[in-house]
């Protein structure tokens, strides 16, 4: 969940009620973990860097120190602390040369300014596109079940496609895609995948802050550094030769020079009658080299073995990685420390592991899974879910912690997305017992459900949620919470400014962790198998493995 906030002052606030049996989370231990993991010494915790080596060693050592057992890969009949995650690694090697010609007009596209072009993930050592025709394809959606096709049979081979971010319903709030709430068709990952299926030479997504849910700085910082992917036999089926984003103002100017009205075409694209439009006389060219290699990153796994049904598991997950070292900010800082995102979640996991290891054995096993390469597309969790160390059919639930709030206590809490499932009912009941209320995801249009590490489990049917700290602050209410949340998203999210702040107070985070842990611990001590709501798109996948749960 990426909508949390930076604290600006230390203040006194009344505490919420706590159940007498609530786990005692130690704010000092949380602070120590966050400070360490987000320090410059860890170099932004980029996969396949010295920062990964330090991070994996630290988490493994801390898991061992708090009394967890190793829960990773088997070697000589014994579990290791890690699970190997083979990944393809891609870097742009040298400058990116990109431009557009519209008649006699020559528009240079500077990397990181007008465009953010990703290192190609098709296992090539160079990309060269020369004078490719440009096509506007609306939202880049092909959804047969909605009778929707933004491509309308146009042959896109050899063409560069320009598309809009989010769903066709985003602007109007109603329509075939569920209104404001983003579907997977609205995610940039889907748009690249569909461009590959359409055979396009490249795809440029037009960046607009509201429908993307983040500013250009986030796009630039997330797409101009090292790219990773799972190892694919035929990567061209999932990635077009070129993938990137383009600034809205640049796209507007490009359309105008081609005799087109960007805003009018955007409105037209909100209808299923929309047909793709070629920008007459406009061509795109790009040249850059790519360095490609296969590396092995690591998920870190600790566990408490269940006393009665050790083959049944409850997973607490969170990603350890961030963006590493990248383009400098205005102050020249190049280290993307990722203090909120997601040193907070790993600190929470280590504290929950400490509590679990020090108490009575649960009936089911409790697994603490710190995954790699979330920032590169949920790759560590995707790999685990595709290659589970513990059967998914007997995984009772997954609770993910990503970017917890270091400001102070909130009267509410949330989860990513608006999924209906029993695990959420459990969380709501636990929250009510300590005087906290559930607030549905206030920004389903941002597609947070698809942006955290619970999603690879959910799409395979495992009941899974990603917890989010609330915005209704004890001190200042919703207005203060939203203001601080917006400040974080604009000024720090995926930027070097996401650093430890000595003014943070962690009592609110401690309350969040106690709530999350209580839900997972109760599930580990029960015989219950939480399920999805009757109309959930994930229920069928869960039902398919029902016979394995006896």
For each residue, the residues with C-beta under 8 A, 3 or more apart:
1: 4 402 403 414 415 416 448 452 466 467 468 469
2: 214 341 402 403 448 451 489 493
3: 403 443 446 448 468 485 488 489
4: 1 340 341 344 403 404 405 406 468 469 485 488
5: 405 406 407 481 484 485 487 488
6: 340 406 407 484 487 488 491 492 501
7: 10 406 407 408 484 501 503 504 505
8: 484 503
9: 503
10: 7 503 505
11: 408 475 505
12:
13: 408 409 473 474 475
14: 474
15: 18 409 474 507
16: 409 411 434 435 436 474 511
17: 434 435
18: 15 22 434 511 514
19: 22 433 434 518
20:
21:
22: 18 19 434 514 518
23: 352 355 513 514 517 518 521
24: 355 514
25: 30 351 355 510 511 513 514 517
26: 29 30 351 510
27: 30 31 506 507 509 510
28: 31 32
29: 26 32 33 347 350 351 354
30: 25 26 27 33 34 344 347 348 351 506 509 510 513
31: 27 28 34 35 504 506
32: 28 29 35 36
33: 29 30 36 37 62 343 346 347 350 351
34: 30 31 37 38 339 343 344 347 406 500
35: 31 32 38 39 500
36: 32 33 39 42 58
37: 33 34 42 45 55 58 320 338 339 343 346 347
38: 34 35 42 337 338 339 343 498 499 500
39: 35 36 42 337 500
40: 43 335 337
41: 54
42: 36 37 38 39 45 51 54 55 58 337
43: 40 46 49 50 51 54 324 325 335
44: 51 322 323 324 325 326 335 336 337 338
45: 37 42 51 52 55 320 321 322 324 338
46: 43 49 51 52 225 226 321 322 323 324 325
47: 52 87 89 226 228 295 297 321 324 372 373 376
48: 52 87 89 226 228 295 297
49: 43 46 52 53 324 325
50: 43 53 54
51: 42 43 44 45 46 54 55 324
52: 45 46 47 48 49 55 56 297 298 321 372
53: 49 50 56 57
54: 41 42 43 50 51 57 58
55: 37 42 45 51 52 58 59 320 321
56: 52 53 59 60 82 298 300 320
57: 53 54 60 61
58: 36 37 42 54 55 61 62
59: 55 56 62 63 300 320 346 350 370
60: 56 57 63 64 81 82 300
61: 57 58 64 65
62: 33 58 59 65 66 350
63: 59 60 66 68 70 81 300 302 350 353 368
64: 60 61 67 68 70 81 302
65: 61 62
66: 62 63 350 353 354 357 358
67: 64 353 354 357 358
68: 63 64 71 302 303 304 353 356 357 368
69: 79 302 303 304 305
70: 63 64 78 79 80 81 301 302 303
71: 68 79 81 301 302 303 367 368 389
72: 79 80 81 82 83 299 300 301 389
73: 79 80 82 83 84 389
74: 77 78 79 80
75: 78 79 80
76:
77: 74
78: 70 74 75
79: 69 70 71 72 73 74 75 301 303
80: 70 72 73 74 75 83
81: 60 63 64 70 71 72 300 301 302
82: 56 60 72 73 298 299 300 301
83: 72 73 80 298 299 300 301 383 384 387 389
84: 73 296 297 298
85: 296 297 298 299 372 373 379 380 383 384
86: 230 231 294 295 296 297 383
87: 47 48 228 229 230 231 294 295 296 297 372 373 376 379 383
88: 121 123 228 229 230 231 232 235 292 293 294
89: 47 48 226 227 228 292 293 294 295
90: 118 119 120 121 226 227 228 229 290 291 292
91: 119 226 227 290 291
92: 96 117 119 224 288 289 290 291
93: 288 289 290 291
94: 288 289
95: 111 288
96: 92 111 115 117 286 287 288
97: 285 286 287 288
98: 108 109 111 115 117 284 285 286 287 288
99: 106 107 108 109 284 285 286
100: 106 107 109 134 254 282 283 284 285
101: 105 106 107 131 282 283 285
102: 105 107 254 257 258 279 281 282
103: 257 281
104:
105: 101 102 257
106: 99 100 101
107: 99 100 101 102 114 250 253 254 257
108: 98 99 114
109: 98 99 100 114 115 246 250 286
110: 113 114 115
111: 95 96 98 115 116 117 224
112: 115 116 220 224 327
113: 110 247
114: 107 108 109 110 246 247 250
115: 96 98 109 110 111 112 204 244 245 246 247 250
116: 111 112 207 219 220 222 223 224 244 245
117: 92 96 98 111 223 224 242 243 244 286 288
118: 90 121 223 224 227 243 244
119: 90 91 92 226 227 290 291
120: 90 124 127 239 241 242 243 290
121: 88 90 118 227 229 235 238 239 243
122: 235 236 239 240 241
123: 88 235 292
124: 120 127 241 290 292
125: 289 290 291 292
126: 287 288 289 290
127: 120 124 241 242 286 287 288 290
128: 286 287
129: 132 160 201 202 241 242 284 285 286 287
130: 285
131: 101 283 284 285
132: 129 158 159 160 201 202 283 284 285
133: 158 159 160 278 279 282 283
134: 100 159 160 161 162 254 258 278 279 282 283 284
135: 154 156 159 160 161 162 276 277 278 279
136: 161 162 163 255 260 265 269 276 277 278 279
137: 140 150 151 154 156 161 162 163 276
138: 141 150 163 164 168 265 268 269 274 276
139: 150 163 164 166 167 168 185 186 191 269
140: 137 150 161 163 164 191 194 195 203 205
141: 138 148 149 150 167 168 185 190 194
142: 148 149 150 151 194 197 198
143: 146 147 148 149 176 185
144: 147 148 149
145:
146: 143 176 177 272
147: 143 144 176 272
148: 141 142 143 144 168 176 272
149: 141 142 143 144 152 153 272
150: 137 138 139 140 141 142 163 269 274 276
151: 137 142 154 156 198 276
152: 149 274 275 276
153: 149
154: 135 137 151 276
155: 159 199
156: 135 137 151 159 161 195 198 199 200 201
157: 199 200 201
158: 132 133 201
159: 132 133 134 135 155 156 200 201 278
160: 129 132 133 134 135 200 201 202 203 204 242 284
161: 134 135 136 137 140 156 195 198 200 202 203 204
162: 134 135 136 137 203 204 205 206 246 251 279
163: 136 137 138 139 140 150 191 195 203 204 205 206
164: 138 139 140 205 206 208 211 266 269
165: 186 188 191 205 206 207 208 211 212
166: 139 170 182 186 211 212 445 447
167: 139 141 170 177 178 182 183 185 186
168: 138 139 141 148 175 176 177 269 270 271
169: 172 173 174 175 176 177 178 179 180 270
170: 166 167 173 180 182 186 210 211 445
171: 211 266 267 270
172: 169 175 270
173: 169 170 179 180
174: 169 179
175: 168 169 172 178 179 270
176: 143 146 147 148 168 169 272
177: 146 167 168 169 183 185 186
178: 167 169 175 181 183
179: 169 173 174 175
180: 169 170 173 444 445
181: 178 417 418 444 445
182: 166 167 170 186 187 444 445 446 447 449 450
183: 167 177 178 186
184: 187 190 447 450
185: 139 141 143 167 177 190
186: 139 165 166 167 170 177 182 183 190 211 445 447
187: 182 184 190 191 447 450 451
188: 165 191 192 205 245
189: 192 193 377 450
190: 141 184 185 186 187 193 194
191: 139 140 163 165 187 188 194 195 203 205
192: 188 189 195 196 203 238 239 240 243
193: 189 190 196 197 238 239
194: 140 141 142 190 191 197 198
195: 140 156 161 163 191 192 198 200 202 203 240 243
196: 192 193 199 200 236 237 238 239 240
197: 142 193 194 237
198: 142 151 156 161 194 195
199: 155 156 157 196
200: 156 157 159 160 161 195 196 203 240
201: 129 132 156 157 158 159 160 240 241 242
202: 129 132 160 161 195 240 241 242 243 244 284 286
203: 140 160 161 162 163 191 192 195 200 240 242 243 244
204: 115 160 161 162 163 244 245 246 251
205: 140 162 163 164 165 188 191 244 245 246
206: 162 163 164 165 245 246 248 251
207: 116 165 212 216 219 245 246 247 248
208: 164 165 211 212 248
209: 212 213 214 215 216
210: 170 213
211: 164 165 166 170 171 186 208 445
212: 165 166 207 208 209 215 218 219
213: 209 210 443 445 446 447 489
214: 2 209 218 219 489 493 494
215: 209 212 218 219 489 490
216: 207 209 219 220 247
217: 220 221 494 495
218: 212 214 215 221 222 493 494 495
219: 116 207 212 214 215 216 222 223 245
220: 112 116 216 217 223 224 327
221: 217 218 224 225 323 326 327 336 494 495
222: 116 218 219 225 323 375 494
223: 116 117 118 219 220 227 244 245
224: 92 111 112 116 117 118 220 221 326 327
225: 46 221 222 323 324 326 327
226: 46 47 48 89 90 91 119 324
227: 89 90 91 118 119 121 223 376
228: 47 48 87 88 89 90 297 373 376 377 379
229: 87 88 90 121 232 235 238 239 376 377 379
230: 86 87 88 379 382 383 386
231: 86 87 88 294
232: 88 229 235 237 238
233:
234: 237
235: 88 121 122 123 229 232 238 239
236: 122 196 239 240 241
237: 196 197 232 234
238: 121 192 193 196 229 232 235
239: 120 121 122 192 193 196 229 235 236 243
240: 122 192 195 196 200 201 202 203 236 243
241: 120 122 124 127 129 201 202 236
242: 117 120 127 129 160 201 202 203 286
243: 117 118 120 121 192 195 202 203 239 240
244: 115 116 117 118 202 203 204 205 223
245: 115 116 188 204 205 206 207 219 223
246: 109 114 115 162 204 205 206 207 250 251
247: 113 114 115 207 216 250 251
248: 206 207 208 251 252
249: 252 253
250: 107 109 114 115 246 247 253 254
251: 162 204 206 246 247 248 254 255 262
252: 248 249 255 256 262 263
253: 107 249 250 256 257
254: 100 102 107 134 250 251 257 258 279 282
255: 136 251 252 258 260 261 262 265 279
256: 252 253 259 260 261 262
257: 102 103 105 107 253 254 282
258: 102 134 254 255 279 280 281 282
259: 256 280
260: 136 255 256 264 265 277 279
261: 255 256 264 265
262: 251 252 255 256 265 266
263: 252 266 267
264: 260 261 267 268
265: 136 138 255 260 261 262 268 269 277
266: 164 171 262 263 269 270
267: 171 263 264 270
268: 138 264 265 271 274
269: 136 138 139 150 164 168 265 266 274
270: 168 169 171 172 175 266 267 274
271: 168 268 274
272: 146 147 148 149 176
273:
274: 138 150 152 268 269 270 271
275: 152
276: 135 136 137 138 150 151 152 154
277: 135 136 260 265
278: 133 134 135 136 159
279: 102 133 134 135 136 162 254 255 258 260 282
280: 258 259
281: 102 103 258
282: 100 101 102 133 134 254 257 258 279
283: 100 101 131 132 133 134
284: 98 99 100 129 131 132 134 160 202
285: 97 98 99 100 101 129 130 131 132
286: 96 97 98 99 109 117 127 128 129 202 242
287: 96 97 98 126 127 128 129
288: 92 93 94 95 96 97 98 117 126 127
289: 92 93 94 125 126
290: 90 91 92 93 119 120 124 125 126 127
291: 90 91 92 93 119 125
292: 88 89 90 123 124 125
293: 88 89
294: 86 87 88 89 231
295: 47 48 86 87 89
296: 84 85 86 87
297: 47 48 52 84 85 86 87 228 372 373 380
298: 52 56 82 83 84 85 372
299: 72 82 83 85 369 370 371 372 380 383 384
300: 56 59 60 63 72 81 82 83 320 369 370
301: 70 71 72 79 81 82 83 367 368 369 370 389
302: 63 64 68 69 70 71 81 353 367 368
303: 68 69 70 71 79 365 366 367 368
304: 68 69 353 356 357 361 362 365 366
305: 69 310 361 365
306: 309 310 311 312 313 361 362 363 364 365 366 524
307: 310 361 362 363
308: 363 364
309: 306 312 363 364 527
310: 305 306 307 364 365
311: 306 365 390 391 394
312: 306 309 363 364 365 394 395 396
313: 306 364 365 366 367 390 394 395 396
314: 362 364 365 366 367 395 396 397 398 399 520 523 524
315: 367 368 369 390 395 397 398 399 457
316: 349 352 353 366 367 368 369 398 399 400 401 516 517 520
317: 349 369 370 371 381 398 399 400 401 453 454
318: 342 345 346 348 349 369 370 371 400 401 402 453
319: 342 345 346 370 371 372 373 374 375 380 381 402 453
320: 37 45 55 56 59 300 342 346 370 371 372
321: 45 46 47 52 55 338 342 371 372 373 374 375 376 380
322: 44 45 46 336 337 338 341 342 343 375 498
323: 44 46 221 222 225 326 336 338 375 494
324: 43 44 45 46 47 49 51 225 226 336
325: 43 44 46 49 334 335 336
326: 44 221 224 225 323 334 336
327: 112 220 221 224 225 334
328: 331 332 333 334 496
329: 332 333 334 495 496 497
330:
331: 328 496
332: 328 329
333: 328 329 496 497
334: 325 326 327 328 329 496
335: 40 43 44 325 496
336: 44 221 322 323 324 325 326 494 495 496 498
337: 38 39 40 42 44 322 343 496 498 499 500
338: 37 38 44 45 321 322 323 341 342 343 498
339: 34 37 38 343 344 498 499 500 501
340: 4 6 343 344 403 404 406 488 492 498
341: 2 4 322 338 344 402 403 493 494 498
342: 318 319 320 321 322 338 345 346 374 401 402 403
343: 33 34 37 38 322 337 338 339 340 346 347 500
344: 4 30 34 339 340 341 347 348 401 403 404 406 509
345: 318 319 342 348 349 400 401 402 403 404
346: 33 37 59 318 319 320 342 343 349 350 370
347: 29 30 33 34 37 343 344 350 351
348: 30 318 344 345 351 352 401 404 509 512 513 516
349: 316 317 318 345 346 352 353 368 370 401
350: 29 33 59 62 63 66 346 347 353 354 368
351: 25 26 29 30 33 347 348 354 355 513
352: 23 316 348 349 355 356 368 513 516 517 520
353: 63 66 67 68 302 304 316 349 350 356 357 368
354: 29 66 67 350 351 357 358
355: 23 24 25 351 352 358 359 517
356: 68 304 352 353 359 362 366 368 517 521
357: 66 67 68 304 353 354
358: 66 67 354 355
359: 355 356
360:
361: 304 305 306 307
362: 304 306 307 314 356 365 366 521 524 525
363: 306 307 308 309 312 524 525 526 527
364: 306 308 309 310 312 313 314 396 523 524 525 526
365: 303 304 305 306 310 311 312 313 314 362 390 524
366: 303 304 306 313 314 316 356 362 520 521 524
367: 71 301 302 303 313 314 315 316 389 390
368: 63 68 71 301 302 303 315 316 349 350 352 353 356
369: 299 300 301 315 316 317 318 381 384
370: 59 299 300 301 317 318 319 320 346 349
371: 299 317 318 319 320 321 374 380 381 384 453
372: 47 52 85 87 297 298 299 319 320 321 379 380
373: 47 85 87 228 297 319 321 376 377 378 379 380
374: 319 321 342 371 378 379 380 381 402 452 453
375: 222 319 321 322 323 494
376: 47 87 227 228 229 321 373 379
377: 189 228 229 373 382
378: 373 374 381 382 451 452 453 455 456
379: 85 87 228 229 230 372 373 374 376 382 383
380: 85 297 299 319 321 371 372 373 374 383 384 453
381: 317 319 369 371 374 378 384 385 453 454 455 456 457
382: 230 377 378 379 385 386 456
383: 83 85 86 87 230 299 379 380 386 387
384: 83 85 299 369 371 380 381 387 388 389 456
385: 381 382 388 392 456 457 460 462
386: 230 382 383 456
387: 83 383 384
388: 384 385 391 392 395
389: 71 72 73 83 301 367 384
390: 311 313 315 365 367 394 395
391: 311 388 394 395 548
392: 385 388 395 457 460 461 462 545
393: 545 548 549
394: 311 312 313 390 391 548 549
395: 312 313 314 315 388 390 391 392 398 457 462
396: 312 313 314 364 463 523 524 528 529 530
397: 314 315 423 462 463 464 465 520 523 530
398: 314 315 316 317 395 454 457 458 462 463 464 465
399: 314 315 316 317 423 454 464 465 467 516 519 520
400: 316 317 318 345 452 453 454 464 465 466 467
401: 316 317 318 342 344 345 348 349 404 466 467 513 516
402: 1 2 318 319 341 342 345 374 452 453 466
403: 1 2 3 4 340 341 342 344 345
404: 4 340 344 345 348 401 467 469 509 512 513
405: 4 5 408 410 469 470 508 509 512
406: 4 5 6 7 34 340 344 501 504 505 506 508 509
407: 5 6 7 473 481 484 504 505 508
408: 7 11 13 405 473 474 475 505 507 508
409: 13 15 16 473 474 475 507 508 511
410: 405 413 436 469 470 471 472 473 474 481 508
411: 16 435 436 437 470 472 473 474
412: 436 437 438 439 470 471 472
413: 410 427 431 436 437 438 439 467 468 469 470 512 515
414: 1 438 439 440 441 442 467 468 469 470 471
415: 1 419 424 427 441 465 466 467 468
416: 1 441 448 449 451 452 454 465 466 468
417: 181 441 444 448 449 450 466
418: 181 440 441 444 449
419: 415 424 449 458 465 532 533 536 538
420: 424 532 533 535 536
421: 424 425 463 465 530 531 532 533 536
422: 425 426 463 528 530 531 532
423: 397 399 426 427 463 464 465 519 523 530
424: 415 419 420 421 427 428 438 465
425: 421 422 428 429
426: 422 423 429 430 519 522 523 530
427: 413 415 423 424 430 431 438 465 467 515 516 519
428: 424 425 431 432 438
429: 425 426 432 433
430: 426 427 433 434 515 518 519 522
431: 413 427 428 434 436 437 438 515
432: 428 429 435 436 437
433: 19 429 430
434: 16 17 18 19 22 430 431 511 514 515
435: 16 17 411 432
436: 16 410 411 412 413 431 432 470 511 515
437: 411 412 413 431 432 472
438: 412 413 414 424 427 428 431
439: 412 413 414 442 470 471 472
440: 414 418 444
441: 414 415 416 417 418 444 448 449 468
442: 414 439 471
443: 3 213 446 448
444: 180 181 182 417 418 440 441 447 448 449
445: 166 170 180 181 182 186 211 213
446: 3 182 213 443 451
447: 166 182 184 186 187 213 444 450 451
448: 1 2 3 416 417 441 443 444 451 452 466 468
449: 182 416 417 418 419 441 444 452 455 458 466
450: 182 184 187 189 417 447 455
451: 2 187 378 416 446 447 448 455
452: 1 374 378 400 402 416 448 449 455 466
453: 317 318 319 371 374 378 380 381 400 402 456 457 466
454: 317 381 398 399 400 416 457 458 464 465 466
455: 378 381 449 450 451 452 458 459 464 466
456: 378 381 382 384 385 386 453 459 460
457: 315 381 385 392 395 398 453 454 460 462 464
458: 398 419 449 454 455 461 462 463 464 538
459: 455 456 538 541
460: 385 392 456 457 541
461: 392 458 532 538 539 540 541 542 543 544 545
462: 385 392 395 397 398 457 458 542
463: 396 397 398 421 422 423 458 530 531 532 542
464: 397 398 399 400 423 454 455 457 458
465: 397 398 399 400 415 416 419 421 423 424 427 454
466: 1 400 401 402 415 416 417 448 449 452 453 454 455
467: 1 399 400 401 404 413 414 415 427 512 515 516
468: 1 3 4 413 414 415 416 441 448
469: 1 4 404 405 410 413 414 508 509 512
470: 405 410 411 412 413 414 436 439 473 481
471: 410 412 414 439 442 478 481 482 485
472: 410 411 412 437 439 477 478 481
473: 13 407 408 409 410 411 470 476 477 478 480 481 484
474: 13 14 15 16 408 409 410 411 508
475: 11 13 408 409 480
476: 473 479 480 481
477: 472 473 480 481
478: 471 472 473 481 482
479: 476 482 483
480: 473 475 476 477 483 484
481: 5 407 410 470 471 472 473 476 477 478 484 485
482: 471 478 479 485 486
483: 479 480 486 487
484: 5 6 7 8 407 473 480 481 487 488
485: 3 4 5 471 481 482 488 489
486: 482 483 489 490
487: 5 6 483 484 490 491 492
488: 3 4 5 6 340 484 485 491 492 493 498
489: 2 3 213 214 215 485 486 492 493
490: 215 486 487 493
491: 6 487 488 495 497
492: 6 340 487 488 489 495 497 498 499
493: 2 214 218 341 488 489 490 498
494: 214 217 218 221 222 323 336 341 375 498
495: 217 218 221 329 336 491 492 498
496: 328 329 331 333 334 335 336 337 499
497: 329 333 491 492
498: 38 322 336 337 338 339 340 341 488 492 493 494 495
499: 38 337 339 492 496
500: 34 35 38 39 337 339 343 504
501: 6 7 339 406 504
502:
503: 7 8 9 10
504: 7 31 406 407 500 501
505: 7 10 11 406 407 408 508
506: 27 30 31 406 509 510
507: 15 27 408 409 510 511
508: 405 406 407 408 409 410 469 474 505 511 512
509: 27 30 344 348 404 405 406 469 506 512 513
510: 25 26 27 30 506 507 513 514
511: 16 18 25 409 434 436 507 508 514 515
512: 348 404 405 413 467 469 508 509 515 516
513: 23 25 30 348 351 352 401 404 509 510 516 517
514: 18 22 23 24 25 434 510 511 517 518
515: 413 427 430 431 434 436 467 511 512 518 519
516: 316 348 352 399 401 427 467 512 513 519 520
517: 23 25 316 352 355 356 513 514 520 521
518: 19 22 23 430 514 515 521 522
519: 399 423 426 427 430 515 516 522 523
520: 314 316 352 366 397 399 516 517 523 524
521: 23 356 362 366 517 518 524 525
522: 426 430 518 519 525 526
523: 314 364 396 397 423 426 519 520 526 528 530
524: 306 314 362 363 364 365 366 396 520 521
525: 362 363 364 521 522
526: 363 364 522 523
527: 309 363
528: 396 422 523
529: 396 549
530: 396 397 421 422 423 426 463 523
531: 421 422 463 539 542
532: 419 420 421 422 461 463 536 538 539 542
533: 419 420 421 536 539
534: 539
535: 420 539
536: 419 420 421 532 533 539
537: 540
538: 419 458 459 461 532 541 542
539: 461 531 532 533 534 535 536 542 543
540: 461 537 543 544
541: 459 460 461 538 544 545
542: 461 462 463 531 532 538 539 545 546
543: 461 539 540 546
544: 461 540 541
545: 392 393 461 541 542 548 549
546: 542 543 549
547: 550
548: 391 393 394 545
549: 393 394 529 545 546
550: 547
